[in-house]
Amino acid sequence: MSQAAARVIARQVLSKPDSVLGLPTGETPIGMYETLVHMYDQGLIDFSRIVTFNLDEYYTLSPDHPNRYHRYMYEKLFMHVNVPEGNIHIPDGGVQDGEAECRRYDEELVRYGRINLQVLGIGTNGHIGFNEPGTAWGLTTHVSDLSPETREWEARSFAEDEPVPRRAITMGIKTIMNAEQIMLLASGEEKAKAVAAALFGPITPQVPASVLQLHPQLTVALDKAAEEKFP
Ligand code: GLP
């Protein structure tokens, strides 16, 4: 899955060196980022004109918190490749005014037109970004309330006595669906139900990822376990 995903990104970067990439965090894309760093080290790809927009960020977490997606992105990718600092966009989850940060993020995105390739993971409840079940599909970047199921899943990466954030800043479904191409990644049996519902179930806001059935350029990269529940 990681290699297939990295190849899709590499092809995008090669064919359009100034591509705008939408990037996810989480455990799922770690291998993809490792593969991209490896390809970069071998001189196969050049990120010097690439622009990136991250999907989401916890709101709020202190700037030095190890779980910030900002930190993840630098550790997994940006510290190792040549994306120019000024081309990197990640929602700022440390601001006082979350709504203003969402507007700023949308405006920044509009300056670049549209995302050429948006990469997504999926939550066990079918969320994409932090668009939880029931979220309106017309939203752009917004502050979302995390569901109990999502907070339980996220708790894996927080210390036992530490509260998981209740909110996040996330690109909306409208932002995601506006991308020219989308690639959905999923690995592990815990995701199998959500992946099957997203790809083969009814198209409904109750399964946010099911909206992807409406996208004309969708690539799905899965491991075996994640496709276990396919009809
Ligand atoms: C979080 C992120 C999503 C991500 C999901 C799955 O909810 N906001 O963007 O896709 O987790 O994460 P993981 O890959 O760790 O299972």
Boltz pocket constraint, residues with backbone or C-beta under 6 A from the ligand:
constraints:
  - pocket:
      binder: B
      contacts: [[A, 24], [A, 25], [A, 26], [A, 27], [A, 28], [A, 29], [A, 55], [A, 56], [A, 120], [A, 121], [A, 122], [A, 123], [A, 127], [A, 128], [A, 129], [A, 130], [A, 150]]
      max_distance: 6.0
